[in-house]
Amino acid sequence: MRNWIKGLTMGAAAAAAIATAAWAADFPDRPIGVAVSYGAGGATDFQARIVTMVAGNEEYFGQPMYIVNKPGAGGRVGWNWFANEADADGYMMSAYNVPHFIAQSIKGGVSYSADSFEPVANWGADPAVIVVGNDSEFNTIGDMVDFAKENPGKVTLSGAGLFVGHHIAALQLEKETGAKFAYIPTKGGGAAAMKAVIAGDVMGGINNLSDAFRAREAGNVKILAVADLERNQEFLPDVPTLMEAGYDVDDASVNFRGLMVKKGTPQEVIDKLAAKAPEMFANDRVTKRMKAGGSPVRIMSREEVQAMWKKRQESLKELLAGL
């Protein structure tokens, strides 16, 4: 009797595996959603729409990808939704932002971690930059830091949320300089944070290079410094790094962006997505549109992203413990 039941169980498992493999072989047979945890118009939304615009081409997925915005609480709303309510079938992916979701999971108060998701591929790496309005009295990062030292808490800086790359850069700058800034997380992500700078609601902001580049091209802001190890020669060759300006602030806040699926998604589906997504990101139409929008491209495979997530998890634990 026991052997008979065991045989039935093994048979059912084998049948389920065969059915899953057959289903995965047809994947995708309908459009694929991509949840973006920030509002429309911000850098993540802007870039996600570009990198997925050729998904329907037969050489990639043969099905279009559409964006679903789930903004709020610096990305927490969207990633909580994705971790708890989305189906693990590959038909709803999510854009990820690192260090954002990893830092948030380390600080707590969310129902996700790096173990909740499976990376597919990375499309970009967007450094944090310090910006002020075009009419600001600050012309260098040194001007801002000196004023903040003399006037603790008076320099207001907008950013896309708590424990996102913008906030991490602000914390690092405070720790390095001893100055006190008033970091103000805005609703609506990077787009809203940039609008606050342009409107004069804050004295400055920490934002994405891509958002800041477009705002500077429009004549709305000055960019004082980049929080990275080297200058961005492609888009901001004239803007120094914080390190060049004399502040020991590294690249911990650089915003890596890519696609991920929910843990539990069939491996065959993950493999299909991971094989084609980097090719899709490298499409000429995509890279030209990204460059025109001031969006740095950095394509990474699933395996490279897994290694990056692990490295960031370790470094952020150390960094956030110190902050």
Summary of the structure (lengths in Angstrom):
residues: 323
radius of gyration: 21.4
end to end distance: 61.5
largest distance: 84.4
contacts: 1155
relative contact order: 0.18
helix: 45%
strand: 21%
